[in-house]
Structures are given as structure tokens and as C-alpha cells.
Amino acid sequence: MTKTRKIIIDPVTRVEGHGRVTLHMNGQNEIEEARLHIVEFRGFERFVQGRPYWEAPVLVQRLCGICPVSHHLCAAKAIDEIVGMNDETLPETARQMRRLMHFGQVLQSHALHYFYLAAPDLLLGVESDPLNRNVVGLASHEPEIAKRGILIRKFGQEIIKATAGKKIHGISAVPGGIHKNLSLEEKETFLKGEAMPSVSTVVSWLQEMISHYKSYASRNKTWIDQFATAQGLSTSLIGQDGALELYHGRLRSLDSAGKPVLDDVDYHDYVDFYAEEVKEWSYMKFPFLKSHGAIKGAMKVGPLARLMNCDYIPTPLAQKALEEYRSINGRFSTVLLHYHWARLIEMLHCAEMIEKLLHDPILQGNDLIKTSHHHQRGIGFLEAPRGTLIHHYEVAETGEIRKCNLIVSTTHNNQAMNNSVSEVAKSLMNGHEKISEGMLNQIEVAIRAYDPCLSCATHAVGKMPLKIEIFRGEELVDCFVRD
């Protein structure tokens, strides 16, 4: 009889951060257990304690170099409430500048994921040579697609620089507003395009990329439909009229049939219906909705969940793309690889919104910051590229942060990712004694579909486990373990 085996994928590649997968096979070559482990730890919720609240938007974005804008803005939204403001009462120039920054962030982050991390699998093949299965190989095989991906991302990064002050770890969002407006010179750069494509060119390219993916999905429909599902309650912010909303709204959660679980509730009440589970084998927690329990209440977030939740998209070209998507897949598709299709539609929506905002003269306004009566609690929600992001701060009367709770997008997707890993592993490997590199890569393909940011998602309570091994040459002479 074949012995039991433990197969390890370490590290998971083409994602942000560090993770590994362990697969346990029994003597009949069947997967008994499959887990995604987050093996790095960052203690931001602890070491921001004692810092002045106004430092939070700059401090917490150091969680990550990929999605710092999301943390910068979500922290700013929470801290706005500390100084007596909210999204409706901010000065209009500050309000729209922050939105412009956010659309730039979602655009560039989605471009990074799709063109750099996911497209090599999709366009070169999941079992292609791993030495070529990367963005450099993509550039050789599909040079025009790679070039456009790089330039679309550059456009988004320049939007961030113009609104946040820097492309990475910006400084402009402050309690009650923003430090700067958008100059006429900056505006014209994005509208006309010189060293980078104009916003209208970006819109046109994204329409073509959606058509390209639609064609790809049609040719590969059997594989895509059978590959894996994205399980969990689809959860996201939503506009008051049911519109797709990436920056500010109420919280909606639907089951796979479209039945409301959270029916457009005020996100400030999240502690009433959220809970988190801690497991000993990962530094990432498992959030769930209390009403449904840890398993049935697990959520999925991000582009696919947002497209399932929204009634419509408030920009014409993205709305047309949504209608075409739904005519083929229905509204409540749980096909995992439809995350990529949804991601491209959101990119088009962001580009349309950027173009609309660039024509709004309010961005040249000078009324930038406003504060009111101070409070001791602030909660911010927004839709980061990867999904719903939560920042919650409580401060002392003297202004120091005394409590911080962060529930990031990838954390919301933790159970969904583990489910997908297990589903793909069992589908591909059950009954096979020989495990190929292509099989293992498809497990990573499932993880990458969620575009996880593992650095952001690390979180632990209590003491960290610690293992110290002392070697003399190659001989292990002692070992100390703290669980």
C-alpha cells in the first residue's frame, strides 16, 4: 500500500507576501486535507497603540507596498470620524480628490494582478514551462497585451502620485480632508497623455481587453467552469441605489442564490454581526457572520462578489460590459476564474470615473480640510482592490490610539481560498501517485484568482509560536519550541 504523503508548496508564487500550501494524501492517493498557511506576522494593531491618531493614515499603510493607498484612505475615513467628520461632510474638493486617488489605486492594482501575475497562467498555459510562465514570458508571447498592461498600471500610479503626493506610501489624506488639490497642469497631463497614455486611451484599451477575455473564456469555457468555485457569502459595500460602489456605502451580503444576509446595513454596526476565528496553523484569521456560524457564514469579497452584489454600474461602458457578462454567466456566478473577468470590468469602471472626475473643476478647489467636535471612536470601510477593508480605531482623550482593529480584504477571503485549494487539489490529484509541477501550479492559480495580499492579512492573538534549532555542522544538537 502506498504510504501517506505530505506535499508542500512553499512559497506560493506570484502573490504579495509569503504563504505556503500543505496537502496530505492518504494511502489511496486521495487528498485528506489541504490548507493555505500564512506564515508571516505583522503586529500593526499593537504597535500603533500609543501613537497620535493623526499619524494612523501614514503609519498603517506600511502594511504593504502594493495596496498602501487603500490603507491610507480607509484609515483616513476612520480618523475623519475622530475629528467629527464623515464622507458627506468633508469639503467637496477633498472628497473627490480622495475618490480620484482610490480609482487610481484600484486601476493600477488590478492591472498589476491581471497582466503581471494572472495572465501568464491564462495566456501561456497553466502547465507551460515555469521558467517562461511569468510577465517576461508574456511580453515575448503577447507583446502588445504586456505593453498595455504596463502602461495602464503606470497611468494609475501617476494618478496616485498626483493625489497622494507619492506613488507608494502617500501623505496627502489627513484627518478631515486632504493636503492638496489637482493642478490644471496635472489635469491636462492625464487628459492629453504624453509620457503615458491619455485617460481616453486607457478606456479604449480596457474595452478591448474585456473583449479579449470574453473570447478567451468562450474558447476555454469547459476548463474555466470546471476548475473551481468561489464559495462564501458575497460581501461588499453598495451604493444607496444598488450601484457598484468602491469608496463609501452600506454593507450588503448575499448568498449564492442572491438572498440578502446583510441587507444594506450601516457598516458602523459591523461588530454586531462579525466574528473571527483563530486557527493554530495560520497567522491569518477567519472572519464570518455570526448569524450563519463559522462555516456557512464565511465570506468572499473582491471583484466577483461586488459584481454579484451590485444592481448596476454607474458608468456606461462598464455597465454594458456587466450586462454582457451577466447575459453569459448570470448574475450569481460562483466560477472562481470569473474573478479575472470581473476585475477587468472594474478597471474599465475606474478609468471612466477618473475621466469624469478629471473634467470636474471642483478638483482645483482650495477648501481642503475641515474638522468639528472630536470623538473617541472612528470606523472606516472601503472596497480595496481585493475586497472589503475595515479600519477601526479607539483613542484616548489625549489623542493616543488605544485600540486598533484591522480586517483586510484577503482575511475575508481566507476560508474561500482554503476551500478552493481543497477543491482543486482533490479534482486534480485524487488517484494520482505522480504529482506534476503543472498540478501544483493550478493550486496556485486558484489562490491567485483572489489576488491575495498576504502581508496585509497577517494577524495573531496571544504569543507567537517559536521554534529554535541549534546545529553543529549538519548535526542538530538542540531544539527549543514554544507553541
PLY file of the C-alpha trace (Angstrom):
ply
format ascii 1.0
element vertex 483
property float x
property float y
property float z
element edge 482
property int vertex1
property int vertex2
end_header
0.00 0.00 0.00
1.22 3.49 -0.84
2.40 5.43 2.20
0.72 8.63 3.31
2.37 11.72 1.92
2.68 15.39 2.75
3.14 17.70 -0.24
4.25 21.27 0.39
4.12 24.27 -1.95
6.49 26.77 -0.41
6.36 29.58 -1.26
3.15 30.33 -3.11
4.36 32.45 -6.02
3.08 35.50 -7.90
1.21 36.82 -4.88
2.07 39.64 -2.48
3.51 38.29 0.76
4.53 34.86 1.99
2.38 31.75 2.20
2.56 28.02 1.68
0.18 25.16 0.98
0.26 21.73 2.62
-1.52 18.75 1.10
-1.97 15.48 2.99
-2.57 12.36 0.86
-3.65 9.01 2.30
-2.52 5.57 1.23
-5.07 5.53 -1.60
-3.60 8.73 -3.10
-6.58 10.82 -2.01
-6.34 14.33 -0.59
-7.47 14.23 3.03
-6.51 17.77 4.00
-5.45 20.89 2.10
-4.50 24.12 3.81
-3.25 27.57 2.86
-0.90 28.78 5.59
0.05 32.42 6.10
3.49 32.19 7.64
4.47 35.83 8.19
3.33 38.05 11.03
2.99 41.81 11.32
1.75 43.38 14.52
0.40 46.71 13.28
-2.64 46.59 15.52
-0.32 46.54 18.51
2.46 48.90 17.66
0.19 51.75 16.51
-1.15 51.83 20.06
0.15 54.88 21.88
0.70 56.83 18.65
-1.31 60.03 17.98
-4.44 59.29 15.97
-3.47 61.72 13.20
-0.48 59.52 12.34
-2.66 56.49 11.51
-3.19 57.17 7.77
0.57 57.35 7.23
1.55 54.58 9.65
-0.80 51.75 8.73
-0.18 51.91 5.00
3.27 50.48 5.74
1.45 47.17 5.97
2.07 46.80 2.25
3.75 48.27 -0.82
1.01 47.01 -3.16
-2.12 48.43 -1.54
-0.90 51.29 0.69
-3.45 53.70 -0.82
-6.31 51.52 0.39
-5.00 51.55 3.97
-4.14 55.26 3.73
-7.70 56.14 2.72
-9.52 53.67 4.96
-7.57 54.90 7.98
-8.30 58.49 6.93
-12.03 57.71 6.74
-11.90 56.28 10.27
-9.87 59.20 11.62
-12.29 61.66 9.97
-14.85 60.42 12.47
-12.44 61.06 15.35
-12.40 64.73 14.32
-16.18 64.87 13.86
-16.38 64.48 10.08
-17.56 61.84 7.61
-17.70 61.32 3.85
-20.77 63.53 3.47
-19.40 66.47 5.47
-15.84 66.62 4.07
-15.04 69.58 1.81
-16.09 68.58 -1.70
-12.63 69.02 -3.20
-11.13 66.72 -0.57
-13.95 64.22 -1.06
-13.45 63.99 -4.82
-9.64 64.04 -4.63
-9.76 61.02 -2.36
-12.05 59.24 -4.81
-9.71 60.04 -7.68
-6.85 58.59 -5.64
-8.87 55.47 -4.89
-9.86 54.85 -8.51
-6.21 55.23 -9.49
-5.27 52.67 -6.85
-7.87 50.10 -7.90
-6.88 50.58 -11.56
-3.15 50.12 -11.03
-3.54 47.25 -8.56
-5.92 45.33 -10.82
-3.55 45.94 -13.74
-0.63 44.59 -11.71
-2.56 41.48 -10.82
-4.11 40.71 -14.17
-1.21 41.46 -16.52
1.77 40.57 -14.32
0.51 37.77 -12.07
-2.53 36.05 -13.61
-2.17 36.44 -17.39
0.95 34.23 -17.66
-1.17 31.27 -16.48
-4.13 32.14 -18.66
-2.35 33.05 -21.89
0.74 30.83 -21.71
-0.94 27.83 -20.08
-1.05 26.52 -16.52
1.32 23.70 -17.42
3.72 25.72 -19.58
7.42 25.93 -18.74
7.67 27.67 -15.33
10.82 29.47 -16.50
8.68 31.19 -19.13
5.41 31.42 -17.18
5.85 35.00 -15.98
5.46 38.57 -17.19
8.70 38.39 -19.20
7.41 35.30 -21.00
4.09 37.05 -21.53
5.90 40.00 -23.11
7.57 37.62 -25.58
4.35 35.78 -26.38
1.84 38.66 -26.25
3.92 41.86 -26.52
1.01 44.23 -27.15
-1.00 42.93 -24.18
2.04 43.15 -21.89
2.85 46.67 -23.09
-0.69 47.87 -22.49
-0.74 46.28 -19.05
2.44 48.08 -18.06
1.18 51.43 -19.35
-2.27 51.09 -17.75
-0.59 50.42 -14.43
1.72 53.40 -14.95
-1.30 55.62 -15.59
-2.87 54.52 -12.31
0.38 55.09 -10.42
0.65 58.63 -11.80
-2.92 59.34 -10.64
-1.82 58.19 -7.17
1.27 60.40 -7.25
-0.79 63.44 -8.26
-3.34 62.90 -5.49
-1.35 61.25 -2.67
1.98 63.04 -3.17
3.89 59.79 -3.84
3.24 56.63 -5.82
3.85 54.49 -2.72
3.09 55.45 0.89
1.43 58.77 0.15
0.95 61.60 2.62
-1.97 63.70 1.44
-5.06 62.26 3.19
-5.29 63.82 6.66
-7.99 63.97 9.36
-10.89 65.94 7.89
-9.63 66.21 4.33
-6.59 66.29 2.08
-3.38 68.30 1.72
-3.55 69.17 -1.98
-5.83 69.69 -4.95
-5.19 68.70 -8.57
-3.43 71.38 -10.58
-4.53 72.29 -14.11
-1.16 71.08 -15.38
-1.66 67.67 -13.76
-5.18 67.51 -15.13
-4.02 68.19 -18.70
-1.31 65.53 -18.41
-3.91 62.85 -17.81
-6.37 64.14 -20.40
-3.86 64.59 -23.23
-1.25 61.92 -22.47
2.40 62.31 -23.44
4.81 60.16 -21.43
1.88 57.82 -20.74
-1.46 57.05 -22.40
-4.32 59.53 -22.04
-7.30 58.52 -19.96
-9.41 58.05 -23.10
-6.77 55.66 -24.47
-6.85 53.67 -21.22
-10.64 53.42 -21.50
-10.35 52.18 -25.09
-7.67 49.61 -24.22
-9.73 48.21 -21.37
-12.74 47.76 -23.60
-10.52 45.72 -25.92
-9.10 43.68 -23.02
-12.60 42.79 -21.83
-13.44 41.59 -25.34
-10.18 39.63 -25.36
-11.01 37.90 -22.07
-14.59 37.25 -23.20
-13.20 35.45 -26.24
-10.68 33.57 -24.10
-13.41 32.50 -21.69
-15.57 31.26 -24.57
-12.73 29.16 -26.02
-11.85 27.72 -22.61
-15.33 27.54 -21.12
-15.20 23.87 -20.10
-11.92 24.24 -18.20
-12.95 27.53 -16.57
-16.36 26.25 -15.47
-14.93 23.04 -14.03
-11.76 24.44 -12.48
-13.09 25.62 -9.10
-15.78 27.64 -7.37
-15.57 30.72 -5.17
-17.66 29.79 -2.15
-18.99 32.03 0.61
-21.41 34.88 1.19
-20.62 37.62 -1.35
-19.97 40.74 0.72
-19.23 44.33 -0.29
-20.16 47.95 0.09
-23.01 49.05 -2.13
-24.37 52.41 -3.23
-27.65 53.58 -1.76
-29.47 52.81 -5.02
-27.72 49.44 -5.51
-24.90 50.82 -7.65
-21.40 49.38 -7.64
-19.59 51.46 -5.01
-15.87 51.23 -4.29
-15.36 54.05 -1.80
-18.32 54.63 0.51
-21.68 52.96 1.05
-23.67 50.48 3.07
-22.79 46.82 3.58
-24.51 44.09 1.58
-24.05 40.32 1.82
-25.85 37.81 -0.40
-25.91 34.03 -0.51
-25.26 32.16 -3.77
-28.93 32.43 -4.74
-28.97 36.19 -4.23
-30.87 36.14 -0.93
-29.84 39.00 1.38
-27.93 38.07 4.53
-26.89 41.64 5.32
-29.45 43.88 3.68
-27.55 47.15 3.04
-26.73 47.74 6.70
-24.71 50.55 8.27
-21.12 49.31 8.42
-20.59 51.05 11.77
-22.54 48.17 13.31
-20.13 45.53 11.96
-19.17 44.35 15.46
-22.77 43.22 15.96
-22.66 40.72 13.11
-18.95 39.97 12.56
-16.85 37.38 14.37
-13.36 36.00 13.72
-11.95 32.54 14.28
-8.28 31.85 15.04
-6.63 28.62 13.90
-3.27 27.36 15.09
-1.85 26.69 11.62
-2.09 30.20 10.13
-1.39 33.80 11.12
-4.50 34.86 9.18
-7.83 34.85 10.99
-11.12 33.55 9.58
-13.95 36.16 9.67
-17.57 35.06 9.45
-21.08 36.38 10.00
-22.33 35.37 13.43
-25.84 34.63 12.20
-24.59 31.78 9.99
-21.68 30.38 12.01
-18.02 29.91 11.15
-18.54 27.65 8.11
-21.78 28.79 6.48
-21.08 32.39 7.49
-17.68 32.57 5.73
-17.49 35.36 3.17
-15.94 36.07 -0.19
-15.08 39.61 -1.24
-13.46 41.40 -4.17
-14.41 41.98 -7.82
-16.57 38.88 -8.30
-18.50 39.48 -5.07
-19.00 43.14 -5.97
-20.39 42.24 -9.40
-22.75 39.72 -7.80
-23.94 42.28 -5.25
-24.47 45.38 -7.36
-27.67 46.10 -9.25
-25.81 48.14 -11.86
-22.56 50.02 -12.56
-22.90 53.82 -12.75
-20.65 54.31 -15.81
-22.00 53.45 -19.28
-19.21 51.34 -20.76
-18.66 49.24 -17.64
-22.44 48.81 -17.32
-22.56 47.49 -20.89
-19.71 45.10 -20.08
-21.61 43.96 -16.96
-24.74 43.28 -19.00
-22.73 41.19 -21.48
-21.07 39.31 -18.63
-24.42 38.53 -16.98
-26.02 37.51 -20.27
-23.39 34.75 -20.49
-22.78 33.82 -16.84
-25.83 35.03 -14.94
-25.64 37.42 -12.00
-24.64 34.99 -9.28
-21.80 33.05 -10.86
-19.52 31.27 -8.39
-16.96 30.26 -11.05
-13.62 31.14 -9.49
-11.86 32.29 -12.67
-14.64 34.80 -13.33
-12.77 36.93 -10.77
-10.50 37.95 -13.66
-13.41 38.97 -15.88
-14.91 40.97 -13.04
-11.53 42.59 -12.37
-11.30 43.88 -15.94
-14.84 45.31 -15.78
-13.92 47.17 -12.59
-10.80 48.54 -14.27
-12.96 49.97 -17.03
-15.31 51.50 -14.45
-12.35 53.11 -12.64
-10.98 54.56 -15.88
-14.40 56.01 -16.73
-14.70 57.53 -13.25
-11.20 59.01 -13.49
-12.09 60.61 -16.82
-15.31 62.03 -15.35
-13.54 63.43 -12.28
-10.76 64.99 -14.35
-13.38 67.17 -16.05
-14.79 68.35 -12.71
-13.43 71.81 -11.76
-14.01 71.03 -8.08
-10.63 69.25 -8.10
-8.97 72.67 -8.43
-10.77 73.96 -5.33
-8.92 75.23 -2.27
-11.32 74.21 0.51
-9.45 71.08 1.60
-9.70 70.41 5.36
-12.48 70.74 7.93
-12.83 69.44 11.48
-15.53 69.54 14.13
-16.13 68.14 17.63
-13.80 65.29 18.50
-14.90 61.75 19.27
-13.09 58.73 20.64
-14.08 56.15 18.03
-13.75 56.01 14.26
-14.63 53.25 11.79
-13.71 53.26 8.12
-14.82 50.85 5.39
-13.93 50.89 1.73
-13.61 48.48 -1.16
-9.91 47.86 -1.67
-8.94 46.17 -4.95
-9.09 42.79 -3.20
-12.35 43.46 -1.35
-13.88 44.96 1.76
-11.38 46.63 4.10
-12.12 47.62 7.72
-10.20 50.05 9.95
-11.47 50.63 13.48
-9.73 52.93 15.98
-10.45 53.99 19.52
-8.47 56.85 21.05
-7.86 58.27 24.49
-9.00 61.79 25.41
-5.38 62.87 24.98
-5.38 61.63 21.38
-3.34 58.42 21.57
-4.64 55.33 19.81
-5.60 52.79 22.46
-7.24 50.17 20.24
-6.92 49.24 16.58
-8.73 46.51 14.66
-7.98 45.80 11.01
-9.92 43.25 8.96
-8.44 43.31 5.49
-9.77 42.03 2.19
-7.64 38.90 1.98
-8.68 37.94 5.53
-12.31 37.99 4.40
-11.35 35.55 1.63
-9.40 33.19 3.89
-11.97 30.39 4.10
-12.91 30.80 0.44
-9.26 30.43 -0.60
-8.84 27.33 1.56
-11.99 25.85 0.03
-10.70 26.49 -3.49
-7.29 24.97 -2.67
-9.00 21.83 -1.41
-11.38 21.67 -4.38
-8.61 21.96 -6.98
-6.28 19.56 -5.16
-8.94 16.84 -4.92
-10.05 17.33 -8.51
-6.54 17.10 -9.95
-4.68 14.78 -7.61
-7.05 12.16 -6.23
-5.97 8.80 -7.58
-2.61 10.03 -8.89
0.60 8.76 -7.38
2.76 11.05 -9.50
2.17 14.76 -8.87
3.33 17.11 -11.64
4.52 20.70 -11.40
1.51 21.70 -13.51
-0.87 20.22 -10.94
0.78 22.17 -8.15
0.73 25.36 -10.21
-3.03 25.03 -10.69
-3.44 25.13 -6.91
-1.55 28.42 -7.01
-3.77 29.55 -9.91
-6.76 29.08 -7.58
-5.12 31.19 -4.87
-4.02 33.87 -7.34
-7.59 34.29 -8.62
-8.41 36.04 -5.34
-5.37 38.34 -5.77
-4.38 37.83 -2.13
-2.23 40.32 -0.26
-0.82 38.06 2.42
1.29 40.72 4.15
-1.79 42.80 4.89
-3.73 39.83 6.16
-1.40 38.57 8.89
-2.82 38.75 12.36
-2.40 36.75 15.56
-3.51 36.87 19.17
-1.50 35.86 22.21
2.08 34.64 21.87
3.63 33.75 18.55
4.85 30.15 18.27
8.62 29.91 18.13
10.99 27.14 17.12
14.76 27.43 17.51
17.09 24.71 16.20
20.80 24.67 17.04
23.13 22.87 14.64
26.77 21.89 14.91
27.73 21.49 11.29
24.88 19.37 9.91
24.11 17.78 13.30
21.01 19.01 15.19
22.20 19.35 18.79
19.24 21.04 20.47
15.72 22.32 19.80
13.52 24.76 21.74
9.79 25.08 20.95
7.13 27.48 22.21
3.65 26.68 20.84
0 1
1 2
2 3
3 4
4 5
5 6
6 7
7 8
8 9
9 10
10 11
11 12
12 13
13 14
14 15
15 16
16 17
17 18
18 19
19 20
20 21
21 22
22 23
23 24
24 25
25 26
26 27
27 28
28 29
29 30
30 31
31 32
32 33
33 34
34 35
35 36
36 37
37 38
38 39
39 40
40 41
41 42
42 43
43 44
44 45
45 46
46 47
47 48
48 49
49 50
50 51
51 52
52 53
53 54
54 55
55 56
56 57
57 58
58 59
59 60
60 61
61 62
62 63
63 64
64 65
65 66
66 67
67 68
68 69
69 70
70 71
71 72
72 73
73 74
74 75
75 76
76 77
77 78
78 79
79 80
80 81
81 82
82 83
83 84
84 85
85 86
86 87
87 88
88 89
89 90
90 91
91 92
92 93
93 94
94 95
95 96
96 97
97 98
98 99
99 100
100 101
101 102
102 103
103 104
104 105
105 106
106 107
107 108
108 109
109 110
110 111
111 112
112 113
113 114
114 115
115 116
116 117
117 118
118 119
119 120
120 121
121 122
122 123
123 124
124 125
125 126
126 127
127 128
128 129
129 130
130 131
131 132
132 133
133 134
134 135
135 136
136 137
137 138
138 139
139 140
140 141
141 142
142 143
143 144
144 145
145 146
146 147
147 148
148 149
149 150
150 151
151 152
152 153
153 154
154 155
155 156
156 157
157 158
158 159
159 160
160 161
161 162
162 163
163 164
164 165
165 166
166 167
167 168
168 169
169 170
170 171
171 172
172 173
173 174
174 175
175 176
176 177
177 178
178 179
179 180
180 181
181 182
182 183
183 184
184 185
185 186
186 187
187 188
188 189
189 190
190 191
191 192
192 193
193 194
194 195
195 196
196 197
197 198
198 199
199 200
200 201
201 202
202 203
203 204
204 205
205 206
206 207
207 208
208 209
209 210
210 211
211 212
212 213
213 214
214 215
215 216
216 217
217 218
218 219
219 220
220 221
221 222
222 223
223 224
224 225
225 226
226 227
227 228
228 229
229 230
230 231
231 232
232 233
233 234
234 235
235 236
236 237
237 238
238 239
239 240
240 241
241 242
242 243
243 244
244 245
245 246
246 247
247 248
248 249
249 250
250 251
251 252
252 253
253 254
254 255
255 256
256 257
257 258
258 259
259 260
260 261
261 262
262 263
263 264
264 265
265 266
266 267
267 268
268 269
269 270
270 271
271 272
272 273
273 274
274 275
275 276
276 277
277 278
278 279
279 280
280 281
281 282
282 283
283 284
284 285
285 286
286 287
287 288
288 289
289 290
290 291
291 292
292 293
293 294
294 295
295 296
296 297
297 298
298 299
299 300
300 301
301 302
302 303
303 304
304 305
305 306
306 307
307 308
308 309
309 310
310 311
311 312
312 313
313 314
314 315
315 316
316 317
317 318
318 319
319 320
320 321
321 322
322 323
323 324
324 325
325 326
326 327
327 328
328 329
329 330
330 331
331 332
332 333
333 334
334 335
335 336
336 337
337 338
338 339
339 340
340 341
341 342
342 343
343 344
344 345
345 346
346 347
347 348
348 349
349 350
350 351
351 352
352 353
353 354
354 355
355 356
356 357
357 358
358 359
359 360
360 361
361 362
362 363
363 364
364 365
365 366
366 367
367 368
368 369
369 370
370 371
371 372
372 373
373 374
374 375
375 376
376 377
377 378
378 379
379 380
380 381
381 382
382 383
383 384
384 385
385 386
386 387
387 388
388 389
389 390
390 391
391 392
392 393
393 394
394 395
395 396
396 397
397 398
398 399
399 400
400 401
401 402
402 403
403 404
404 405
405 406
406 407
407 408
408 409
409 410
410 411
411 412
412 413
413 414
414 415
415 416
416 417
417 418
418 419
419 420
420 421
421 422
422 423
423 424
424 425
425 426
426 427
427 428
428 429
429 430
430 431
431 432
432 433
433 434
434 435
435 436
436 437
437 438
438 439
439 440
440 441
441 442
442 443
443 444
444 445
445 446
446 447
447 448
448 449
449 450
450 451
451 452
452 453
453 454
454 455
455 456
456 457
457 458
458 459
459 460
460 461
461 462
462 463
463 464
464 465
465 466
466 467
467 468
468 469
469 470
470 471
471 472
472 473
473 474
474 475
475 476
476 477
477 478
478 479
479 480
480 481
481 482
